[in-house]
């Protein structure tokens, strides 16, 4: 059986990734399990993040996915 903290983390991470992709699905439709206990853990993780934190995490995730065109350092 999968652990409850794992499903809380999956809910948290899936919420960030779907928000970063510009989607806002219903959490019950994207929940990976039908087990009521694990579903509650997933929803707890999904709803544990606040709006501002969600936006910050999504921006960080998107910045990791982009390639920086300018090199770091000073160019003379």
N, CA, C and O atoms as a GROMACS GRO file, in nm:
protein
  304
    1UNK      N    1   0.084  -0.119   0.000
    1UNK     CA    2   0.000   0.000   0.000
    1UNK      C    3   0.088   0.125   0.000
    1UNK      O    4   0.190   0.131   0.070
    2UNK      N    5   0.050   0.220  -0.076
    2UNK     CA    6   0.123   0.346  -0.083
    2UNK      C    7   0.104   0.424   0.046
    2UNK      O    8   0.002   0.410   0.115
    3UNK      N    9   0.202   0.506   0.078
    3UNK     CA   10   0.193   0.581   0.203
    3UNK      C   11   0.116   0.711   0.185
    3UNK      O   12   0.109   0.766   0.075
    4UNK      N   13   0.058   0.758   0.293
    4UNK     CA   14  -0.022   0.880   0.292
    4UNK      C   15   0.065   1.003   0.260
    4UNK      O   16   0.022   1.086   0.181
    5UNK      N   17   0.184   1.018   0.320
    5UNK     CA   18   0.267   1.134   0.284
    5UNK      C   19   0.305   1.140   0.136
    5UNK      O   20   0.321   1.248   0.079
    6UNK      N   21   0.320   1.022   0.074
    6UNK     CA   22   0.350   1.019  -0.069
    6UNK      C   23   0.236   1.080  -0.150
    6UNK      O   24   0.260   1.155  -0.245
    7UNK      N   25   0.113   1.047  -0.113
    7UNK     CA   26  -0.002   1.101  -0.186
    7UNK      C   27  -0.024   1.248  -0.156
    7UNK      O   28  -0.074   1.322  -0.242
    8UNK      N   29   0.011   1.293  -0.036
    8UNK     CA   30   0.005   1.437  -0.008
    8UNK      C   31   0.104   1.511  -0.097
    8UNK      O   32   0.072   1.616  -0.152
    9UNK      N   33   0.225   1.456  -0.111
    9UNK     CA   34   0.327   1.518  -0.196
    9UNK      C   35   0.285   1.515  -0.342
    9UNK      O   36   0.307   1.613  -0.415
   10UNK      N   37   0.224   1.405  -0.387
   10UNK     CA   38   0.178   1.397  -0.526
   10UNK      C   39   0.070   1.501  -0.555
   10UNK      O   40   0.069   1.562  -0.662
   11UNK      N   41  -0.021   1.520  -0.459
   11UNK     CA   42  -0.125   1.621  -0.477
   11UNK      C   43  -0.067   1.761  -0.485
   11UNK      O   44  -0.108   1.842  -0.568
   12UNK      N   45   0.029   1.790  -0.397
   12UNK     CA   46   0.096   1.920  -0.394
   12UNK      C   47   0.169   1.946  -0.526
   12UNK      O   48   0.154   2.052  -0.587
   13UNK      N   49   0.248   1.848  -0.570
   13UNK     CA   50   0.326   1.863  -0.694
   13UNK      C   51   0.237   1.871  -0.818
   13UNK      O   52   0.266   1.948  -0.910
   14UNK      N   53   0.130   1.793  -0.820
   14UNK     CA   54   0.041   1.796  -0.936
   14UNK      C   55  -0.032   1.929  -0.945
   14UNK      O   56  -0.057   1.980  -1.055
   15UNK      N   57  -0.068   1.986  -0.830
   15UNK     CA   58  -0.134   2.118  -0.831
   15UNK      C   59  -0.042   2.223  -0.890
   15UNK      O   60  -0.087   2.306  -0.970
   16UNK      N   61   0.086   2.221  -0.854
   16UNK     CA   62   0.182   2.318  -0.905
   16UNK      C   63   0.203   2.298  -1.055
   16UNK      O   64   0.201   2.394  -1.131
   17UNK      N   65   0.221   2.174  -1.098
   17UNK     CA   66   0.248   2.150  -1.240
   17UNK      C   67   0.128   2.184  -1.328
   17UNK      O   68   0.146   2.236  -1.438
   18UNK      N   69   0.007   2.154  -1.282
   18UNK     CA   70  -0.110   2.189  -1.364
   18UNK      C   71  -0.129   2.341  -1.369
   18UNK      O   72  -0.169   2.394  -1.473
   19UNK      N   73  -0.101   2.410  -1.259
   19UNK     CA   74  -0.113   2.556  -1.259
   19UNK      C   75  -0.007   2.617  -1.350
   19UNK      O   76  -0.034   2.714  -1.420
   20UNK      N   77   0.114   2.561  -1.350
   20UNK     CA   78   0.222   2.611  -1.436
   20UNK      C   79   0.189   2.591  -1.584
   20UNK      O   80   0.233   2.669  -1.668
   21UNK      N   81   0.112   2.487  -1.615
   21UNK     CA   82   0.072   2.461  -1.753
   21UNK      C   83  -0.052   2.539  -1.795
   21UNK      O   84  -0.097   2.528  -1.909
   22UNK      N   85  -0.106   2.618  -1.702
   22UNK     CA   86  -0.223   2.699  -1.734
   22UNK      C   87  -0.354   2.624  -1.723
   22UNK      O   88  -0.455   2.669  -1.777
   23UNK      N   89  -0.354   2.512  -1.655
   23UNK     CA   90  -0.475   2.432  -1.640
   23UNK      C   91  -0.528   2.447  -1.498
   23UNK      O   92  -0.453   2.480  -1.406
   24UNK      N   93  -0.656   2.423  -1.481
   24UNK     CA   94  -0.717   2.425  -1.349
   24UNK      C   95  -0.820   2.312  -1.342
   24UNK      O   96  -0.941   2.338  -1.339
   25UNK      N   97  -0.771   2.186  -1.337
   25UNK     CA   98  -0.866   2.074  -1.338
   25UNK      C   99  -0.928   2.052  -1.200
   25UNK      O  100  -0.879   2.102  -1.099
   26UNK      N  101  -1.035   1.977  -1.199
   26UNK     CA  102  -1.097   1.936  -1.074
   26UNK      C  103  -1.006   1.831  -1.010
   26UNK      O  104  -0.968   1.734  -1.076
   27UNK      N  105  -0.970   1.847  -0.883
   27UNK     CA  106  -0.876   1.753  -0.822
   27UNK      C  107  -0.926   1.609  -0.816
   27UNK      O  108  -0.846   1.515  -0.818
   28UNK      N  109  -1.056   1.590  -0.810
   28UNK     CA  110  -1.107   1.454  -0.806
   28UNK      C  111  -1.092   1.382  -0.940
   28UNK      O  112  -1.086   1.259  -0.943
   29UNK      N  113  -1.087   1.456  -1.049
   29UNK     CA  114  -1.070   1.392  -1.180
   29UNK      C  115  -0.926   1.355  -1.207
   29UNK      O  116  -0.900   1.263  -1.285
   30UNK      N  117  -0.830   1.422  -1.144
   30UNK     CA  118  -0.689   1.390  -1.167
   30UNK      C  119  -0.629   1.306  -1.055
   30UNK      O  120  -0.511   1.272  -1.060
   31UNK      N  121  -0.708   1.273  -0.956
   31UNK     CA  122  -0.660   1.191  -0.844
   31UNK      C  123  -0.625   1.052  -0.896
   31UNK      O  124  -0.708   0.988  -0.962
   32UNK      N  125  -0.503   1.003  -0.867
   32UNK     CA  126  -0.458   0.876  -0.926
   32UNK      C  127  -0.511   0.750  -0.857
   32UNK      O  128  -0.475   0.640  -0.898
   33UNK      N  129  -0.594   0.762  -0.757
   33UNK     CA  130  -0.639   0.645  -0.683
   33UNK      C  131  -0.788   0.652  -0.650
   33UNK      O  132  -0.847   0.760  -0.649
   34UNK      N  133  -0.846   0.537  -0.622
   34UNK     CA  134  -0.984   0.532  -0.581
   34UNK      C  135  -1.000   0.501  -0.433
   34UNK      O  136  -1.111   0.505  -0.379
   35UNK      N  137  -0.888   0.472  -0.368
   35UNK     CA  138  -0.890   0.442  -0.224
   35UNK      C  139  -0.928   0.568  -0.148
   35UNK      O  140  -0.862   0.671  -0.165
   36UNK      N  141  -1.032   0.564  -0.064
   36UNK     CA  142  -1.078   0.685   0.005
   36UNK      C  143  -0.972   0.750   0.095
   36UNK      O  144  -0.963   0.872   0.102
   37UNK      N  145  -0.891   0.669   0.163
   37UNK     CA  146  -0.788   0.724   0.251
   37UNK      C  147  -0.681   0.796   0.171
   37UNK      O  148  -0.640   0.906   0.206
   38UNK      N  149  -0.636   0.733   0.064
   38UNK     CA  150  -0.532   0.795  -0.020
   38UNK      C  151  -0.588   0.914  -0.098
   38UNK      O  152  -0.516   1.010  -0.124
   39UNK      N  153  -0.715   0.907  -0.134
   39UNK     CA  154  -0.778   1.020  -0.202
   39UNK      C  155  -0.783   1.142  -0.111
   39UNK      O  156  -0.759   1.254  -0.155
   40UNK      N  157  -0.815   1.119   0.016
   40UNK     CA  158  -0.816   1.230   0.112
   40UNK      C  159  -0.677   1.287   0.133
   40UNK      O  160  -0.662   1.409   0.148
   41UNK      N  161  -0.575   1.202   0.134
   41UNK     CA  162  -0.437   1.250   0.146
   41UNK      C  163  -0.399   1.333   0.023
   41UNK      O  164  -0.334   1.437   0.036
   42UNK      N  165  -0.439   1.287  -0.096
   42UNK     CA  166  -0.412   1.360  -0.219
   42UNK      C  167  -0.478   1.498  -0.216
   42UNK      O  168  -0.416   1.598  -0.251
   43UNK      N  169  -0.604   1.502  -0.174
   43UNK     CA  170  -0.676   1.629  -0.168
   43UNK      C  171  -0.618   1.721  -0.061
   43UNK      O  172  -0.617   1.843  -0.079
   44UNK      N  173  -0.569   1.665   0.047
   44UNK     CA  174  -0.504   1.745   0.151
   44UNK      C  175  -0.380   1.814   0.094
   44UNK      O  176  -0.358   1.932   0.119
   45UNK      N  177  -0.300   1.740   0.017
   45UNK     CA  178  -0.184   1.799  -0.048
   45UNK      C  179  -0.222   1.901  -0.154
   45UNK      O  180  -0.156   2.004  -0.169
   46UNK      N  181  -0.328   1.872  -0.229
   46UNK     CA  182  -0.375   1.961  -0.335
   46UNK      C  183  -0.418   2.096  -0.278
   46UNK      O  184  -0.386   2.200  -0.335
   47UNK      N  185  -0.490   2.093  -0.167
   47UNK     CA  186  -0.544   2.216  -0.109
   47UNK      C  187  -0.452   2.281  -0.006
   47UNK      O  188  -0.488   2.384   0.050
   48UNK      N  189  -0.336   2.222   0.020
   48UNK     CA  190  -0.248   2.276   0.123
   48UNK      C  191  -0.170   2.399   0.077
   48UNK      O  192  -0.113   2.470   0.160
   49UNK      N  193  -0.165   2.425  -0.050
   49UNK     CA  194  -0.085   2.536  -0.102
   49UNK      C  195  -0.175   2.658  -0.122
   49UNK      O  196  -0.287   2.648  -0.174
   50UNK      N  197  -0.125   2.774  -0.079
   50UNK     CA  198  -0.201   2.898  -0.093
   50UNK      C  199  -0.182   2.956  -0.232
   50UNK      O  200  -0.095   2.912  -0.307
   51UNK      N  201  -0.263   3.053  -0.266
   51UNK     CA  202  -0.259   3.112  -0.400
   51UNK      C  203  -0.127   3.177  -0.435
   51UNK      O  204  -0.075   3.158  -0.545
   52UNK      N  205  -0.073   3.254  -0.343
   52UNK     CA  206   0.054   3.324  -0.370
   52UNK      C  207   0.167   3.223  -0.381
   52UNK      O  208   0.251   3.233  -0.471
   53UNK      N  209   0.170   3.127  -0.291
   53UNK     CA  210   0.275   3.025  -0.295
   53UNK      C  211   0.264   2.942  -0.422
   53UNK      O  212   0.366   2.905  -0.481
   54UNK      N  213   0.143   2.914  -0.465
   54UNK     CA  214   0.121   2.839  -0.589
   54UNK      C  215   0.178   2.914  -0.708
   54UNK      O  216   0.243   2.855  -0.794
   55UNK      N  217   0.154   3.044  -0.714
   55UNK     CA  218   0.205   3.123  -0.824
   55UNK      C  219   0.358   3.129  -0.824
   55UNK      O  220   0.421   3.120  -0.929
   56UNK      N  221   0.417   3.143  -0.706
   56UNK     CA  222   0.563   3.148  -0.696
   56UNK      C  223   0.624   3.015  -0.738
   56UNK      O  224   0.720   3.012  -0.816
   57UNK      N  225   0.569   2.905  -0.690
   57UNK     CA  226   0.621   2.773  -0.726
   57UNK      C  227   0.607   2.747  -0.876
   57UNK      O  228   0.696   2.687  -0.937
   58UNK      N  229   0.498   2.792  -0.936
   58UNK     CA  230   0.478   2.774  -1.080
   58UNK      C  231   0.579   2.856  -1.159
   58UNK      O  232   0.630   2.809  -1.261
   59UNK      N  233   0.609   2.978  -1.114
   59UNK     CA  234   0.709   3.059  -1.182
   59UNK      C  235   0.847   2.996  -1.173
   59UNK      O  236   0.924   2.998  -1.269
   60UNK      N  237   0.880   2.942  -1.057
   60UNK     CA  238   1.009   2.874  -1.040
   60UNK      C  239   1.016   2.753  -1.132
   60UNK      O  240   1.119   2.730  -1.195
   61UNK      N  241   0.909   2.677  -1.138
   61UNK     CA  242   0.905   2.560  -1.226
   61UNK      C  243   0.921   2.600  -1.372
   61UNK      O  244   0.994   2.535  -1.446
   62UNK      N  245   0.854   2.708  -1.414
   62UNK     CA  246   0.866   2.753  -1.552
   62UNK      C  247   1.004   2.809  -1.581
   62UNK      O  248   1.054   2.794  -1.693
   63UNK      N  249   1.067   2.873  -1.484
   63UNK     CA  250   1.201   2.928  -1.509
   63UNK      C  251   1.305   2.817  -1.519
   63UNK      O  252   1.406   2.834  -1.587
   64UNK      N  253   1.281   2.705  -1.452
   64UNK     CA  254   1.372   2.591  -1.465
   64UNK      C  255   1.362   2.529  -1.604
   64UNK      O  256   1.459   2.471  -1.653
   65UNK      N  257   1.245   2.539  -1.666
   65UNK     CA  258   1.223   2.477  -1.796
   65UNK      C  259   1.271   2.563  -1.912
   65UNK      O  260   1.282   2.513  -2.024
   66UNK      N  261   1.299   2.689  -1.889
   66UNK     CA  262   1.341   2.776  -1.998
   66UNK      C  263   1.492   2.779  -2.010
   66UNK      O  264   1.563   2.763  -1.910
   67UNK      N  265   1.539   2.801  -2.130
   67UNK     CA  266   1.682   2.811  -2.154
   67UNK      C  267   1.719   2.958  -2.153
   67UNK      O  268   1.658   3.039  -2.223
   68UNK      N  269   1.816   2.991  -2.076
   68UNK     CA  270   1.858   3.131  -2.069
   68UNK      C  271   1.946   3.162  -2.191
   68UNK      O  272   2.043   3.091  -2.218
   69UNK      N  273   1.913   3.268  -2.261
   69UNK     CA  274   1.986   3.303  -2.382
   69UNK      C  275   2.108   3.389  -2.352
   69UNK      O  276   2.203   3.391  -2.430
   70UNK      N  277   2.106   3.460  -2.241
   70UNK     CA  278   2.219   3.545  -2.208
   70UNK      C  279   2.313   3.475  -2.111
   70UNK      O  280   2.269   3.417  -2.011
   71UNK      N  281   2.443   3.479  -2.140
   71UNK     CA  282   2.537   3.416  -2.047
   71UNK      C  283   2.550   3.497  -1.920
   71UNK      O  284   2.530   3.618  -1.919
   72UNK      N  285   2.585   3.430  -1.813
   72UNK     CA  286   2.607   3.501  -1.688
   72UNK      C  287   2.747   3.558  -1.688
   72UNK      O  288   2.837   3.507  -1.754
   73UNK      N  289   2.762   3.663  -1.614
   73UNK     CA  290   2.893   3.727  -1.607
   73UNK      C  291   2.895   3.856  -1.689
   73UNK      O  292   2.795   3.895  -1.750
   74UNK      N  293   3.007   3.917  -1.689
   74UNK     CA  294   3.022   4.044  -1.758
   74UNK      C  295   3.089   4.026  -1.892
   74UNK      O  296   3.191   3.959  -1.903
   75UNK      N  297   3.031   4.086  -1.993
   75UNK     CA  298   3.088   4.079  -2.128
   75UNK      C  299   3.140   4.217  -2.164
   75UNK      O  300   3.068   4.317  -2.152
   76UNK      N  301   3.265   4.223  -2.206
   76UNK     CA  302   3.324   4.353  -2.243
   76UNK      C  303   3.327   4.372  -2.390
   76UNK      O  304   3.373   4.476  -2.438
   0.00000   0.00000   0.00000
